[in-house]
Amino acid sequence: MYLSVGNISFAHNSTFRIEGLSLAVDKGEMLGIIGPNGSGKTTLLKLLSGIFKPQAGTITLDGHDMHAFNHKELACIRAYVPESIDLPFDYTVSEIIAIGRHPFIGTFSRPGKNDRKAIDNAIELTDTHKLVNRKFFTLSMGEKQRVMLAMAIAQEPEVLLLDEPISHLDIGHQLAFMHTLKQLHRSGTTIISAMHELPLAREFFERLCLMDNGRIVKAASSGDGELLVHIKSVFGVSDERFIK
């Protein structure tokens, strides 16, 4: 198994805890994490990214302990795009996208041909050409989400982790964003994303992981009938039109 979570436990405050959680993700899989607010989606993503370290259990990536990698090694393998975007300085969009290449460039080196190619590809995939000279703080939330995805794509990660990546996009840009993820998936990228938009999650992800109260209720193919029953129960929704 490419990414394996083995019986992990974690708590970062006294009111919420993940306990005995296990999950396996195949290389090249596209997995959606769904669940109500406060169910543990963001915490799980931060554990998978290496930002949080489990207090018990293990997380392995391609057979290696996630926390055996140093920061630079991990940055060359996985990219994490948070829901909340907080930057210390008002960089231009082109500067932000170029940050994705930092793990591959020496401290005193300049971006090379391969770096420029990766950056240009990221801009193309996210349709951010018209934004490259803009200051990040002048962008709408939806534009910021597209730019942060571009930075992650420029990183050329094996694993792409996203937290509610389309929450601030209109429906047209939501669909464009999801099609971009599908294109990355077809190229071999392993994609794991927390999602609020259940119909889009069921349409675009091969498998869904339903969470509630810090535990995995069920992980199954997006069309699984039993999964749908659990989704209705966890979200308290009886009308299937709003989740299909």
Sequence and secondary structure as in RCSB ss.txt:
>XXXX:A:sequence
MYLSVGNISFAHNSTFRIEGLSLAVDKGEMLGIIGPNGSGKTTLLKLLSGIFKPQAGTITLDGHDMHAFNHKELA
CIRAYVPESIDLPFDYTVSEIIAIGRHPFIGTFSRPGKNDRKAIDNAIELTDTHKLVNRKFFTLSMGEKQRVMLA
MAIAQEPEVLLLDEPISHLDIGHQLAFMHTLKQLHRSGTTIISAMHELPLAREFFERLCLMDNGRIVKAASSGDG
ELLVHIKSVFGVSDERFIK
>XXXX:A:secstr
  EEEEEEEE SSSS  EEEEEEEE TT EEEEE STTSSHHHHHHHHHTSS  SEEEEEETTEEGGGS HHHHH
TTEEEE SS   SS  BHHHHHHHTTGGGS TT    HHHHHHHHHHHHHHT GGGTTSBGGGS HHHHHHHHHH
HHHHT  SEEEEESTTTTS HHHHHHHHHHHHHHHHTT EEEEE S HHHHHHH SEEEEEETTEEEEEEETT H
HHHHHHHHHHT   GGGT 
